[in-house]
Amino acid sequence: MFHSELLAANARLLTEQRVREMADVRAALKARTELRARRREERRRGGLLRTRRRYGRAA
């Protein structure tokens, strides 16, 4: 193999690795965003339930 072929192969491998790492990072960020949205929704729903219960007891 020529030196230039080795350099090209190495550059290609590094690029592929970087692409995989970025995909992993994107997946992690998406999972974190979805988890936060789910928790926010649960908190909102929990808050509504608590208020309803409070009004139910008062009435």
NULO-584829 format. One record per residue (C-alpha): residue in three letters; x, y, z. Coordinates in steps of 0.5 Angstrom, whole numbers, padded with zeros to 4 digits, always signed. Layout:
ALAXYZ/...
***
This chain:
MET+0000+0000+0000/PHE+0002+0007-0002/HIS+0003+0012+0004/SER-0003+0016+0000/GLU-0007+0010+0001/LEU-0006+0009+0008/LEU-0007+0017+0009/ALA-0014+0016+0006/ALA-0016+0010+0009/ASN-0014+0013+0016/ALA-0018+0019+0014/ARG-0024+0015+0012/LEU-0024+0011+0018/LEU-0023+0017+0023/THR-0029+0020+0019/GLU-0033+0014+0020/GLN-0032+0014+0027/ARG-0034+0021+0028/VAL-0040+0020+0024/ARG-0042+0014+0029/GLU-0040+0019+0035/MET-0044+0024+0033/ALA-0050+0020+0032/ASP-0049+0017+0039/VAL-0049+0024+0041/ARG-0055+0026+0038/ALA-0059+0020+0040/ALA-0057+0022+0047/LEU-0059+0029+0047/LYS-0066+0026+0044/ALA-0067+0021+0049/ARG-0066+0027+0054/THR-0070+0032+0051/GLU-0076+0026+0051/LEU-0075+0024+0058/ARG-0075+0032+0060/ALA-0082+0033+0056/ARG-0085+0026+0059/ARG-0083+0029+0066/ARG-0085+0036+0065/GLU-0092+0033+0062/GLU-0092+0028+0069/ARG-0091+0034+0073/ARG-0097+0038+0070/ARG-0102+0032+0070/GLY-0100+0031+0077/GLY-0101+0039+0079/LEU-0108+0038+0075/LEU-0110+0032+0079/ARG-0107+0035+0086/THR-0112+0041+0084/ARG-0118+0037+0083/ARG-0117+0033+0089/ARG-0116+0040+0093/TYR-0123+0043+0090/GLY-0126+0036+0091/ARG-0125+0036+0098/ALA-0127+0043+0099/ALA-0133+0042+0096/
***
